[in-house]
Amino acid sequence: MSAPAAETASPLPRAGLLVGLGAAGSRILGFVRDVVIAAFIGAGPVADAFLVAFRLPNLVRRVLADGGLNGAFVPLFLHIGAERGPVAARRFAAESIAATALLGFGIVALVTLLAPLVVLTLAAGYAGGDERLPLAASYLRLSAPFIGFSLIAALLTAFLSAERRFSAVAAIALAANVVLLAFLAILSGLALDERSAATWLALGVGLSGLLQLVAAMAASRGVWPGLARPHWSPDMRRLFALGGPALMASAAPQLMAVAATQLASAIPSAVSWFYYAERLFQLPLSFVSLAAGMVVLPEIAARAAGADARHAVAARAGEAALALSLPAAAAFLVLAEPMAAVLFVRGAFSAHDAAMTAIALKALAVGLPAAALARVFMQAAFAEGDMRVPVMATLGSIAATLLAGLILKGLSGATGVALAMSAGLIANAALLLLSPAVRQAAAALDAGRILRLGLASVVMAVAVAGLAAWGAGSLTPGRNGLVSLALLAAICLAGLALYGVLCVALRVDPRRLLRH
């Protein structure tokens, strides 16, 4: 299309790394945001109310930021451009932006009007006169505008991805969290009680959505397609027909988290413990998700000829996803306690809260490799126009989460809830194999390479566990918080370096894997 030559010619690994780093940077900023939120409101009733209200905007943000609209928009935009030329493609983009804006603010109006019902949909345990219900409803109304703003920004981001403007995509990924962190910095200078802090935080969420849209519009300078009155054309009908299933399938991990939150809402403070564990879990997964949706999908879709080439791209991307997720899962299993203690214990967040968060994080780590592989292989199905199997896999994974949660509900705190989500993530990856495109991509995986990646992850985990045991006395929160944080970072970096050396020694150099 009209992307600059330098951007258009960008090789897949470089683009994937750029977008992935943008995602990782956004999630790191988001994690810092959550650390500050934990200090403001802790893990009590106000925190439970705010975090349930925040769950819906955050779900929308994660799904859209990870390329949730790309599965519908990008292949269709590229097809129109190839068949009818760039003018027709840009007209389609202009109509799509306007239609998305109308849809987004219709959703905002409904959420605002039906806020208590939406809260109960997310957390039925708040029924029956629970004080958390009116609080959560008020927080949801304040943060709801984020949904409309971010939906428009996501359509613009999908357009930029189709145009191969990957540096702009990476920058947009950072925008909302930068704004919210700045807002939190202002609030930190005020003496607010927990309820007032949560109210201002909810307002800040809505504001961050507006400024994310502004950032997306600024990033579109030079390729902005304009706005056009949407017509119910065959192209627009196909976009909406594909958009709903694509969003649902892309939202699989987030919808499982919503199902898990529903289960956790019956347990005091479990919503908060699960939320903070899931935020750590999402850090490595977001890198894979955004790179898969924004880069791997356009690359597969652009290879109109050659099924073998499309499957090879998906398989190599899947191996790269495992190269990232296997060591991350191993690190969570052995470092969950010091991570939760060092990162969260301050202000209203207690050592007991950190211990319960750590147990939930270990349970979530079990499903991380399956989640990462599913994020990549889903794009193979999208590129072939197969929306049915990803949607079936999403529904099946939600059912698996709820069933596992009912079976494991006797476990303490949020442990059963987190294990239930891992069961759902594994079920999602397995059910995606019903798609022929996914089966063929899976068949192209190099089993020997994956086994060597697993071995390197296990050895790294043993070494990291030894380092953590050696420095256990310093990995505690409190007056030496900066020292503890620096030591934790050093242990993580040492583990990463060792993993890289082991991968090279075992002839699975991750850099070489990405180049392939």
Number of C-alpha atoms within 10 A of each C-alpha: 17 11 16 13 10 10 14 16 11 14 12 19 20 14 23 25 18 21 30 27 21 25 29 23 20 25 24 19 19 21 19 16 19 19 19 20 24 22 17 25 24 24 26 18 22 20 24 27 30 27 25 31 29 19 20 23 22 18 18 21 20 22 26 27 28 27 30 30 29 30 33 25 27 28 23 23 23 21 16 18 17 14 10 11 13 16 13 15 20 22 16 25 25 20 19 26 24 18 20 21 18 14 14 19 19 12 16 19 15 12 21 18 13 14 22 22 15 20 27 18 14 21 27 18 20 23 16 8 8 11 13 21 27 16 23 30 24 18 26 32 21 20 27 27 25 30 26 25 24 27 26 27 27 29 25 27 30 28 29 23 26 27 20 26 25 26 16 20 30 28 19 27 30 23 20 26 23 18 19 23 20 14 19 19 13 10 15 13 8 9 9 14 10 17 18 14 20 23 18 17 23 24 20 21 26 24 20 25 29 20 20 25 24 16 19 24 16 13 20 19 9 10 16 16 19 13 16 16 11 18 13 11 10 8 15 19 12 14 22 17 13 21 19 17 24 27 20 21 28 29 22 26 27 23 22 27 25 22 24 29 28 24 26 28 23 15 15 16 21 25 28 28 26 26 26 25 26 20 16 24 21 22 19 24 26 25 27 32 31 30 30 30 29 34 28 26 29 24 21 22 23 17 14 13 9 8 14 13 14 24 23 19 21 31 24 21 27 25 24 25 27 22 28 19 26 24 25 22 25 25 24 23 20 18 22 22 22 23 26 24 26 25 22 26 24 20 13 17 20 16 17 11 23 26 20 22 30 28 24 28 32 24 24 28 27 22 24 25 25 23 26 28 26 30 27 29 28 30 31 29 25 28 25 18 16 21 23 17 21 29 23 18 26 27 20 17 28 28 16 23 30 21 15 21 26 14 13 16 19 11 12 14 23 32 26 24 34 36 27 31 32 28 25 34 31 21 23 30 25 14 21 23 21 15 21 15 25 28 16 19 27 21 13 17 18 13 12 10 18 18 11 18 26 19 18 24 28 18 17 24 25 15 18 23 19 14 18 21 13 11 15 14 9 19 23 24 20 13 8 13 18 13 16 24 20 15 19 24 13 13 20 18 13 16 23 19 13 19 25 20 16 20 22 15 12 14 14 20 18 18 13 12 16 18 12 13
